């Protein structure tokens, strides 16, 4: 990011997009539909270009980028008054038997349904953790305290465990 900030060289931006673009898109896709995820991802990179001087380096570039993406997503949901979690069929292993693939897909769909039912803030914290962010990074992205993030994650896990147990009975 420093190279891009100092020189405004598009090659540095292309490198950032290459490195973080897919992660950003998939984070947005897990919470919206493909068209919206693509639009918000592009909008996010435009924001990076416009606001590159605001990157202070207090967090990683990826944390800053995801915070921008999250804010754009929340703005869009406020406009649309909705929160989506699309089924990702790519989660099914390609080389498994048809029976196993069907079982896995059903299990994934049940889990995704449970995740979709989580309160917005718990779901957001859980999805960010699944993206590989630490509790501290999630706190920076969501502008909350680390203890709040830990609490949201704990409640999300408790709900997932309870709901999965109820469905298995």
N, C-alpha and C positions, 0 to 999 in steps of 0.2 A: 504494500500500500504506500509505503514511503516513496518508492520510486515513482509511482503514479502521481502522488501529491506534489513532488518536487519538479517533475518534468512535464506532466500532463501528456505523457507519451501513451498513445492508444495501445501499444504493445503491452504495457504494464497492466492496463485494464483488461485486455484480452487474457492475460495470464491469470488475473484474479477471477474472471468469469470461468475460465477453464478449471481452476482449482475449486471454486465454491459454488458455481452455478447449479450443478446437479443437486447438491445438498439443499440449497435454498429452494429449488423447484419442488423437490420431494417433500420437504417440510410443509410447503404451502399446499401441495397436492393432498397430503394426508388430512388437511382441514378444509379443502374446497374441491371444486371440480377441475378437470384438466385445463379448460379454457381460462378460468379465473386464475389458476396457479401460474399459467404462462404469462398472462397479462400482469399480474402482480410482480412476478419475477422480473419482467422487463422494466416495470415501473420502479422497482427497487434499484436496479442498476442505474437507471436515470437519476434517482436520488443520490446514489453514491457519487455519480459524476458531478451533480450540482452541489453536494454538501461535503465533498471530500475534505475540505479544510476543517470541518467540524469533528473529524476523527481525531481524537486526542491521544489515542494509544493507551488509554487506561485499561482497556480490555483487548482481547484479540480482535482482529478484523472480522472473523467469522461471527463473533458475538455481536459486534456492531451491526453487521450485515443482517443477521437474523432479527435483531431488534427493529431495524427498519422494516423488514418483511412482516414481522408481527404487527407493527403499528399500521402498516398499509392494509393488512388483512382485517384487523379490528375495525378500521375505518370503513372498509367495504361491508363488513357484517353489520355495522351500525346502519349503514345505508340500506342494506337488504334485510336487516333484522333476522338473520339466520346464522347457523353454525353447522357446517356439513362435515361429514367424515365419510369419504367414499371408500367403497370396498376395493382393495387392491388385489386383483387376481394374480399378479405376478408373484405373490407370496407362496404359491403352490409350487413345489419342486417339479421341474420339467421331466425328470427321469424316473419318477415314481410310478407305481402301477395305477391304473384308473381308479381302483377301489381306495387305495391309500390317498390318491390325489383328491378324491371326492370327500373322504373323511377329513383330510387336512383343510380343504376349502370350507367345509361346514364348520369346523372348529375355528378357523380364522374369522369366518363371518360372525360366529357367536361372540368371539372376543371383540371384534370391531363394533358389534352392536352394543356390547357392554361399555366399551370405551366411549361410544357415541352418547350414552346415557349419563356419563360423568358430568358434573358441573363444569362449565367452561374453563375456569381457572385450574381445576385439577387436571382436566384433559390436556390443557396447554402445557402444564408443567411435565406431565407424563410424556407427551410427544416430544418435547424438547430434550428430555432425558434420553429417550430412545434415539434421538439424533446424535447423542454422544456428548451433550453439554453437561458440565458439572453443576452442582447446586449453586455455586457462586455465580457461574455464567448465566444460569437461568434467572437468578435474582437480578442480574444486570439487565438482561433482556426484558424482563417483565416489570422492572422498576419496583421491586419489592425486596424485603429482607430475606436473607438465606433461611432463617428459621421458618418464615412463612412458606417458602418453597418446600422445605422439608415436610412441613405439616400437610401441604397439598398433596405431595407425593405419597405420604403415608396414608392419607385418607383414600386416595385413588387406588393404591395397592390393596387396601382393606376391602374396598368395594369390589374390585376385580376378583379377589380371592373368594369373597362371599358369593358373588354372582356366579362365578364358575362352579363353585361347590353346589349351589342351588340347581344349576342346570344339569350337573352330572347325576343328580339323584333321580 
